[in-house]
Amino acid sequence: MTGHTEEEGETLDGPTGLETLEVSGYVEFLTTGDPAVGEFHCAECGYGVIVSRGLPRCPMCSGTTWEQAAWSPFTLRADLPR
């Protein structure tokens, strides 16, 4: 990776590079056929699927690029007041 400042919204060389990607909103996309488990949304139309094998072609728009959903029912449980 090339070094850029955080203000430019790019990554920094060195151990903090991945943290900078997460903070800047970097999103990893998967494509049709990639093995995956969980909830994913089509990057083109937003259609959601839950898979436990390979990602399909989007049944709504025939898109081939998928983004993993950020929400999970298990992430909210820790946030509930006790």
C-alpha positions, -999 to 999 in steps of 0.1 A, spaced: 0 0 0 11 35 -6 13 59 23 -12 87 26 -23 108 55 -55 99 74 -69 133 63 -69 120 27 -91 91 38 -65 65 27 -44 40 46 -11 46 63 19 23 59 26 3 90 6 -16 117 -23 10 118 -32 6 82 -61 -18 87 -75 2 116 -75 33 93 -94 13 66 -121 4 91 -124 40 104 -126 54 69 -155 31 60 -137 6 39 -160 -22 28 -150 -56 16 -170 -70 -13 -175 -106 -23 -186 -120 -57 -210 -146 -68 -196 -181 -61 -174 -170 -32 -179 -192 -1 -197 -173 26 -218 -177 57 -242 -150 70 -263 -122 57 -253 -103 26 -267 -75 5 -264 -70 -32 -241 -40 -39 -262 -30 -69 -298 -31 -56 -296 -39 -19 -314 -72 -20 -306 -93 10 -298 -130 13 -287 -154 41 -263 -180 29 -243 -209 43 -224 -218 11 -215 -199 -21 -230 -165 -28 -256 -166 -56 -263 -143 -84 -288 -116 -72 -323 -128 -80 -336 -93 -83 -310 -76 -106 -286 -104 -116 -258 -85 -98 -226 -104 -88 -212 -83 -60 -222 -87 -24 -215 -68 9 -218 -85 43 -245 -70 64 -232 -51 94 -261 -59 116 -264 -91 135 -289 -101 162 -260 -111 184 -244 -77 184 -274 -60 200 -276 -84 230 -244 -70 245 -258 -34 242 -290 -41 262 -292 -25 297 -290 -49 325 
